[in-house]
Amino acid sequence: GAQGISLQLRDIRFLQGVSEPALLVRRGALVVCLDPVNAIVTHAEGFMLVPEGADRVLEPLLAKLREGPADDDANLPFEFFVLEALLVTVITSHMQDVRECISEAKKVLQNIRKTISSRLLNRVLILKKRMNEVLDAVRG
């Protein structure tokens, strides 16, 4: 049960108000904040807090957790397995966002070479905004 876990209500509230990546280590629990996934991990359970619309991150995370640890990591403590799954999933999501921005930037640059129009300039501004959002998410 919860015996030996020193998680406080303030730790749970911390998950709601934090905007930067954070890891709180408590006796018997880890509190993990990695936008868009926040989690509380104990030696036997993981509780994920994911905002609406973040299914793109949640589904791969759940799949990774269902797979279980690789054979060579069979003795890895549960907490580390969940932490690894969280990190890999969030980093993979950020990498996908960066690849999408790169792809869109290449398309925009090809079109700029052909013709410059107000529609194209608008796409450049939208892309710049998206790239800044991705950069902010990666930075935390």
PyMOL commands that place a pseudoatom at each C-alpha (Angstrom):
pseudoatom trace, name=CA, resn=GLY, resi=1, chain=A, elem=C, hetatm=0, pos=[0.000, 0.000, 0.000]
pseudoatom trace, name=CA, resn=ALA, resi=2, chain=A, elem=C, hetatm=0, pos=[0.963, 3.567, 0.694]
pseudoatom trace, name=CA, resn=GLN, resi=3, chain=A, elem=C, hetatm=0, pos=[3.136, 2.601, 3.656]
pseudoatom trace, name=CA, resn=GLY, resi=4, chain=A, elem=C, hetatm=0, pos=[6.599, 4.110, 3.369]
pseudoatom trace, name=CA, resn=ILE, resi=5, chain=A, elem=C, hetatm=0, pos=[5.556, 6.715, 0.790]
pseudoatom trace, name=CA, resn=SER, resi=6, chain=A, elem=C, hetatm=0, pos=[6.160, 10.329, 1.816]
pseudoatom trace, name=CA, resn=LEU, resi=7, chain=A, elem=C, hetatm=0, pos=[4.128, 11.948, -0.958]
pseudoatom trace, name=CA, resn=GLN, resi=8, chain=A, elem=C, hetatm=0, pos=[2.359, 15.098, 0.256]
pseudoatom trace, name=CA, resn=LEU, resi=9, chain=A, elem=C, hetatm=0, pos=[-0.682, 16.883, -1.136]
pseudoatom trace, name=CA, resn=ARG, resi=10, chain=A, elem=C, hetatm=0, pos=[1.624, 19.785, -2.092]
pseudoatom trace, name=CA, resn=ASP, resi=11, chain=A, elem=C, hetatm=0, pos=[3.556, 17.363, -4.340]
pseudoatom trace, name=CA, resn=ILE, resi=12, chain=A, elem=C, hetatm=0, pos=[0.371, 16.468, -6.183]
pseudoatom trace, name=CA, resn=ARG, resi=13, chain=A, elem=C, hetatm=0, pos=[-0.613, 20.152, -6.447]
pseudoatom trace, name=CA, resn=PHE, resi=14, chain=A, elem=C, hetatm=0, pos=[2.885, 20.833, -7.795]
pseudoatom trace, name=CA, resn=LEU, resi=15, chain=A, elem=C, hetatm=0, pos=[1.936, 18.817, -10.895]
pseudoatom trace, name=CA, resn=GLN, resi=16, chain=A, elem=C, hetatm=0, pos=[-0.822, 21.291, -11.748]
pseudoatom trace, name=CA, resn=GLY, resi=17, chain=A, elem=C, hetatm=0, pos=[1.184, 24.481, -11.491]
pseudoatom trace, name=CA, resn=VAL, resi=18, chain=A, elem=C, hetatm=0, pos=[4.551, 23.589, -12.995]
pseudoatom trace, name=CA, resn=SER, resi=19, chain=A, elem=C, hetatm=0, pos=[5.406, 24.631, -16.542]
pseudoatom trace, name=CA, resn=GLU, resi=20, chain=A, elem=C, hetatm=0, pos=[9.035, 23.496, -16.626]
pseudoatom trace, name=CA, resn=PRO, resi=21, chain=A, elem=C, hetatm=0, pos=[10.366, 19.936, -16.578]
pseudoatom trace, name=CA, resn=ALA, resi=22, chain=A, elem=C, hetatm=0, pos=[10.871, 18.734, -13.027]
pseudoatom trace, name=CA, resn=LEU, resi=23, chain=A, elem=C, hetatm=0, pos=[11.605, 15.601, -11.047]
pseudoatom trace, name=CA, resn=LEU, resi=24, chain=A, elem=C, hetatm=0, pos=[10.787, 15.455, -7.346]
pseudoatom trace, name=CA, resn=VAL, resi=25, chain=A, elem=C, hetatm=0, pos=[12.191, 12.489, -5.461]
pseudoatom trace, name=CA, resn=ARG, resi=26, chain=A, elem=C, hetatm=0, pos=[10.181, 11.481, -2.416]
pseudoatom trace, name=CA, resn=ARG, resi=27, chain=A, elem=C, hetatm=0, pos=[10.501, 8.434, -0.198]
pseudoatom trace, name=CA, resn=GLY, resi=28, chain=A, elem=C, hetatm=0, pos=[8.663, 5.758, -2.154]
pseudoatom trace, name=CA, resn=ALA, resi=29, chain=A, elem=C, hetatm=0, pos=[7.603, 7.977, -5.062]
pseudoatom trace, name=CA, resn=LEU, resi=30, chain=A, elem=C, hetatm=0, pos=[8.810, 10.045, -7.989]
pseudoatom trace, name=CA, resn=VAL, resi=31, chain=A, elem=C, hetatm=0, pos=[6.866, 13.104, -9.146]
pseudoatom trace, name=CA, resn=VAL, resi=32, chain=A, elem=C, hetatm=0, pos=[7.671, 13.713, -12.811]
pseudoatom trace, name=CA, resn=CYS, resi=33, chain=A, elem=C, hetatm=0, pos=[6.722, 16.794, -14.843]
pseudoatom trace, name=CA, resn=LEU, resi=34, chain=A, elem=C, hetatm=0, pos=[7.495, 16.506, -18.553]
pseudoatom trace, name=CA, resn=ASP, resi=35, chain=A, elem=C, hetatm=0, pos=[5.151, 18.549, -20.696]
pseudoatom trace, name=CA, resn=PRO, resi=36, chain=A, elem=C, hetatm=0, pos=[2.645, 17.245, -21.735]
pseudoatom trace, name=CA, resn=VAL, resi=37, chain=A, elem=C, hetatm=0, pos=[2.883, 14.254, -19.364]
pseudoatom trace, name=CA, resn=ASN, resi=38, chain=A, elem=C, hetatm=0, pos=[2.991, 14.502, -15.599]
pseudoatom trace, name=CA, resn=ALA, resi=39, chain=A, elem=C, hetatm=0, pos=[3.277, 11.383, -13.465]
pseudoatom trace, name=CA, resn=ILE, resi=40, chain=A, elem=C, hetatm=0, pos=[3.542, 9.987, -9.989]
pseudoatom trace, name=CA, resn=VAL, resi=41, chain=A, elem=C, hetatm=0, pos=[5.494, 6.747, -9.897]
pseudoatom trace, name=CA, resn=THR, resi=42, chain=A, elem=C, hetatm=0, pos=[5.765, 4.396, -6.934]
pseudoatom trace, name=CA, resn=HIS, resi=43, chain=A, elem=C, hetatm=0, pos=[7.541, 1.048, -6.677]
pseudoatom trace, name=CA, resn=ALA, resi=44, chain=A, elem=C, hetatm=0, pos=[4.407, -0.707, -7.983]
pseudoatom trace, name=CA, resn=GLU, resi=45, chain=A, elem=C, hetatm=0, pos=[2.222, 1.836, -9.811]
pseudoatom trace, name=CA, resn=GLY, resi=46, chain=A, elem=C, hetatm=0, pos=[2.407, 4.735, -12.219]
pseudoatom trace, name=CA, resn=PHE, resi=47, chain=A, elem=C, hetatm=0, pos=[-0.242, 7.455, -12.365]
pseudoatom trace, name=CA, resn=MET, resi=48, chain=A, elem=C, hetatm=0, pos=[-0.176, 9.543, -15.534]
pseudoatom trace, name=CA, resn=LEU, resi=49, chain=A, elem=C, hetatm=0, pos=[-1.763, 12.976, -15.835]
pseudoatom trace, name=CA, resn=VAL, resi=50, chain=A, elem=C, hetatm=0, pos=[-2.187, 13.946, -19.468]
pseudoatom trace, name=CA, resn=PRO, resi=51, chain=A, elem=C, hetatm=0, pos=[-4.178, 16.951, -20.720]
pseudoatom trace, name=CA, resn=GLU, resi=52, chain=A, elem=C, hetatm=0, pos=[-6.966, 16.500, -23.234]
pseudoatom trace, name=CA, resn=GLY, resi=53, chain=A, elem=C, hetatm=0, pos=[-5.695, 16.298, -26.784]
pseudoatom trace, name=CA, resn=ALA, resi=54, chain=A, elem=C, hetatm=0, pos=[-2.368, 14.733, -25.828]
pseudoatom trace, name=CA, resn=ASP, resi=55, chain=A, elem=C, hetatm=0, pos=[-3.341, 11.272, -27.095]
pseudoatom trace, name=CA, resn=ARG, resi=56, chain=A, elem=C, hetatm=0, pos=[-0.450, 11.486, -29.550]
pseudoatom trace, name=CA, resn=VAL, resi=57, chain=A, elem=C, hetatm=0, pos=[1.852, 11.139, -26.535]
pseudoatom trace, name=CA, resn=LEU, resi=58, chain=A, elem=C, hetatm=0, pos=[-0.341, 8.976, -24.316]
pseudoatom trace, name=CA, resn=GLU, resi=59, chain=A, elem=C, hetatm=0, pos=[-0.863, 6.092, -26.758]
pseudoatom trace, name=CA, resn=PRO, resi=60, chain=A, elem=C, hetatm=0, pos=[2.856, 5.388, -27.394]
pseudoatom trace, name=CA, resn=LEU, resi=61, chain=A, elem=C, hetatm=0, pos=[3.548, 5.729, -23.669]
pseudoatom trace, name=CA, resn=LEU, resi=62, chain=A, elem=C, hetatm=0, pos=[0.871, 3.192, -22.766]
pseudoatom trace, name=CA, resn=ALA, resi=63, chain=A, elem=C, hetatm=0, pos=[2.104, 0.838, -25.500]
pseudoatom trace, name=CA, resn=LYS, resi=64, chain=A, elem=C, hetatm=0, pos=[5.662, 1.052, -24.151]
pseudoatom trace, name=CA, resn=LEU, resi=65, chain=A, elem=C, hetatm=0, pos=[4.434, 0.390, -20.606]
pseudoatom trace, name=CA, resn=ARG, resi=66, chain=A, elem=C, hetatm=0, pos=[2.367, -2.617, -21.779]
pseudoatom trace, name=CA, resn=GLU, resi=67, chain=A, elem=C, hetatm=0, pos=[5.439, -4.085, -23.526]
pseudoatom trace, name=CA, resn=GLY, resi=68, chain=A, elem=C, hetatm=0, pos=[7.293, -4.254, -20.252]
pseudoatom trace, name=CA, resn=PRO, resi=69, chain=A, elem=C, hetatm=0, pos=[11.046, -4.040, -19.875]
pseudoatom trace, name=CA, resn=ALA, resi=70, chain=A, elem=C, hetatm=0, pos=[13.354, -5.578, -22.463]
pseudoatom trace, name=CA, resn=ASP, resi=71, chain=A, elem=C, hetatm=0, pos=[14.860, -8.931, -21.528]
pseudoatom trace, name=CA, resn=ASP, resi=72, chain=A, elem=C, hetatm=0, pos=[18.215, -7.357, -20.694]
pseudoatom trace, name=CA, resn=ASP, resi=73, chain=A, elem=C, hetatm=0, pos=[16.402, -4.920, -18.362]
pseudoatom trace, name=CA, resn=ALA, resi=74, chain=A, elem=C, hetatm=0, pos=[14.302, -7.572, -16.588]
pseudoatom trace, name=CA, resn=ASN, resi=75, chain=A, elem=C, hetatm=0, pos=[15.815, -6.692, -13.191]
pseudoatom trace, name=CA, resn=LEU, resi=76, chain=A, elem=C, hetatm=0, pos=[15.316, -2.955, -13.663]
pseudoatom trace, name=CA, resn=PRO, resi=77, chain=A, elem=C, hetatm=0, pos=[13.206, -1.493, -10.837]
pseudoatom trace, name=CA, resn=PHE, resi=78, chain=A, elem=C, hetatm=0, pos=[9.669, -0.591, -11.902]
pseudoatom trace, name=CA, resn=GLU, resi=79, chain=A, elem=C, hetatm=0, pos=[10.203, 3.110, -11.181]
pseudoatom trace, name=CA, resn=PHE, resi=80, chain=A, elem=C, hetatm=0, pos=[13.140, 3.284, -13.576]
pseudoatom trace, name=CA, resn=PHE, resi=81, chain=A, elem=C, hetatm=0, pos=[11.246, 1.378, -16.252]
pseudoatom trace, name=CA, resn=VAL, resi=82, chain=A, elem=C, hetatm=0, pos=[8.372, 3.896, -16.063]
pseudoatom trace, name=CA, resn=LEU, resi=83, chain=A, elem=C, hetatm=0, pos=[10.770, 6.851, -15.971]
pseudoatom trace, name=CA, resn=GLU, resi=84, chain=A, elem=C, hetatm=0, pos=[12.565, 5.526, -19.056]
pseudoatom trace, name=CA, resn=ALA, resi=85, chain=A, elem=C, hetatm=0, pos=[9.241, 5.043, -20.861]
pseudoatom trace, name=CA, resn=LEU, resi=86, chain=A, elem=C, hetatm=0, pos=[8.222, 8.622, -20.014]
pseudoatom trace, name=CA, resn=LEU, resi=87, chain=A, elem=C, hetatm=0, pos=[11.515, 10.091, -21.195]
pseudoatom trace, name=CA, resn=VAL, resi=88, chain=A, elem=C, hetatm=0, pos=[11.638, 8.101, -24.427]
pseudoatom trace, name=CA, resn=THR, resi=89, chain=A, elem=C, hetatm=0, pos=[8.014, 8.932, -25.241]
pseudoatom trace, name=CA, resn=VAL, resi=90, chain=A, elem=C, hetatm=0, pos=[8.331, 12.673, -24.611]
pseudoatom trace, name=CA, resn=ILE, resi=91, chain=A, elem=C, hetatm=0, pos=[11.654, 12.949, -26.451]
pseudoatom trace, name=CA, resn=THR, resi=92, chain=A, elem=C, hetatm=0, pos=[10.245, 10.985, -29.394]
pseudoatom trace, name=CA, resn=SER, resi=93, chain=A, elem=C, hetatm=0, pos=[7.238, 13.337, -29.474]
pseudoatom trace, name=CA, resn=HIS, resi=94, chain=A, elem=C, hetatm=0, pos=[9.510, 16.399, -29.506]
pseudoatom trace, name=CA, resn=MET, resi=95, chain=A, elem=C, hetatm=0, pos=[11.636, 14.848, -32.254]
pseudoatom trace, name=CA, resn=GLN, resi=96, chain=A, elem=C, hetatm=0, pos=[8.502, 14.270, -34.334]
pseudoatom trace, name=CA, resn=ASP, resi=97, chain=A, elem=C, hetatm=0, pos=[7.466, 17.917, -33.837]
pseudoatom trace, name=CA, resn=VAL, resi=98, chain=A, elem=C, hetatm=0, pos=[10.908, 19.079, -34.955]
pseudoatom trace, name=CA, resn=ARG, resi=99, chain=A, elem=C, hetatm=0, pos=[10.801, 16.819, -38.048]
pseudoatom trace, name=CA, resn=GLU, resi=100, chain=A, elem=C, hetatm=0, pos=[7.367, 18.212, -38.974]
pseudoatom trace, name=CA, resn=CYS, resi=101, chain=A, elem=C, hetatm=0, pos=[8.678, 21.765, -38.663]
pseudoatom trace, name=CA, resn=ILE, resi=102, chain=A, elem=C, hetatm=0, pos=[11.710, 20.937, -40.793]
pseudoatom trace, name=CA, resn=SER, resi=103, chain=A, elem=C, hetatm=0, pos=[9.505, 19.372, -43.459]
pseudoatom trace, name=CA, resn=GLU, resi=104, chain=A, elem=C, hetatm=0, pos=[7.204, 22.380, -43.531]
pseudoatom trace, name=CA, resn=ALA, resi=105, chain=A, elem=C, hetatm=0, pos=[10.176, 24.773, -43.590]
pseudoatom trace, name=CA, resn=LYS, resi=106, chain=A, elem=C, hetatm=0, pos=[11.607, 23.003, -46.629]
pseudoatom trace, name=CA, resn=LYS, resi=107, chain=A, elem=C, hetatm=0, pos=[8.264, 23.309, -48.447]
pseudoatom trace, name=CA, resn=VAL, resi=108, chain=A, elem=C, hetatm=0, pos=[8.000, 26.988, -47.582]
pseudoatom trace, name=CA, resn=LEU, resi=109, chain=A, elem=C, hetatm=0, pos=[11.560, 27.701, -48.706]
pseudoatom trace, name=CA, resn=GLN, resi=110, chain=A, elem=C, hetatm=0, pos=[10.974, 25.928, -52.029]
pseudoatom trace, name=CA, resn=ASN, resi=111, chain=A, elem=C, hetatm=0, pos=[7.878, 28.048, -52.605]
pseudoatom trace, name=CA, resn=ILE, resi=112, chain=A, elem=C, hetatm=0, pos=[9.668, 31.251, -51.620]
pseudoatom trace, name=CA, resn=ARG, resi=113, chain=A, elem=C, hetatm=0, pos=[12.190, 30.613, -54.355]
pseudoatom trace, name=CA, resn=LYS, resi=114, chain=A, elem=C, hetatm=0, pos=[9.365, 30.336, -56.893]
pseudoatom trace, name=CA, resn=THR, resi=115, chain=A, elem=C, hetatm=0, pos=[7.238, 33.255, -55.843]
pseudoatom trace, name=CA, resn=ILE, resi=116, chain=A, elem=C, hetatm=0, pos=[6.691, 35.490, -52.874]
pseudoatom trace, name=CA, resn=SER, resi=117, chain=A, elem=C, hetatm=0, pos=[3.050, 36.143, -52.037]
pseudoatom trace, name=CA, resn=SER, resi=118, chain=A, elem=C, hetatm=0, pos=[1.110, 37.312, -48.997]
pseudoatom trace, name=CA, resn=ARG, resi=119, chain=A, elem=C, hetatm=0, pos=[-0.254, 33.774, -48.583]
pseudoatom trace, name=CA, resn=LEU, resi=120, chain=A, elem=C, hetatm=0, pos=[3.270, 32.407, -48.503]
pseudoatom trace, name=CA, resn=LEU, resi=121, chain=A, elem=C, hetatm=0, pos=[4.429, 35.058, -46.051]
pseudoatom trace, name=CA, resn=ASN, resi=122, chain=A, elem=C, hetatm=0, pos=[1.505, 34.089, -43.816]
pseudoatom trace, name=CA, resn=ARG, resi=123, chain=A, elem=C, hetatm=0, pos=[2.664, 30.441, -43.955]
pseudoatom trace, name=CA, resn=VAL, resi=124, chain=A, elem=C, hetatm=0, pos=[6.153, 31.576, -42.937]
pseudoatom trace, name=CA, resn=LEU, resi=125, chain=A, elem=C, hetatm=0, pos=[4.724, 33.401, -39.925]
pseudoatom trace, name=CA, resn=ILE, resi=126, chain=A, elem=C, hetatm=0, pos=[2.616, 30.375, -38.948]
pseudoatom trace, name=CA, resn=LEU, resi=127, chain=A, elem=C, hetatm=0, pos=[5.650, 28.113, -39.279]
pseudoatom trace, name=CA, resn=LYS, resi=128, chain=A, elem=C, hetatm=0, pos=[7.771, 30.487, -37.200]
pseudoatom trace, name=CA, resn=LYS, resi=129, chain=A, elem=C, hetatm=0, pos=[5.138, 30.460, -34.463]
pseudoatom trace, name=CA, resn=ARG, resi=130, chain=A, elem=C, hetatm=0, pos=[4.972, 26.642, -34.547]
pseudoatom trace, name=CA, resn=MET, resi=131, chain=A, elem=C, hetatm=0, pos=[8.767, 26.329, -34.421]
pseudoatom trace, name=CA, resn=ASN, resi=132, chain=A, elem=C, hetatm=0, pos=[8.880, 28.671, -31.420]
pseudoatom trace, name=CA, resn=GLU, resi=133, chain=A, elem=C, hetatm=0, pos=[6.196, 26.564, -29.683]
pseudoatom trace, name=CA, resn=VAL, resi=134, chain=A, elem=C, hetatm=0, pos=[8.190, 23.403, -30.325]
pseudoatom trace, name=CA, resn=LEU, resi=135, chain=A, elem=C, hetatm=0, pos=[11.379, 25.052, -29.097]
pseudoatom trace, name=CA, resn=ASP, resi=136, chain=A, elem=C, hetatm=0, pos=[9.626, 26.267, -25.949]
pseudoatom trace, name=CA, resn=ALA, resi=137, chain=A, elem=C, hetatm=0, pos=[8.257, 22.761, -25.338]
pseudoatom trace, name=CA, resn=VAL, resi=138, chain=A, elem=C, hetatm=0, pos=[11.697, 21.217, -25.729]
pseudoatom trace, name=CA, resn=ARG, resi=139, chain=A, elem=C, hetatm=0, pos=[13.260, 23.795, -23.433]
pseudoatom trace, name=CA, resn=GLY, resi=140, chain=A, elem=C, hetatm=0, pos=[10.451, 23.260, -20.926]
for i in range(1, 140): cmd.bond("trace and resi %d" % i, "trace and resi %d" % (i + 1))
show_as sticks, trace
zoom trace
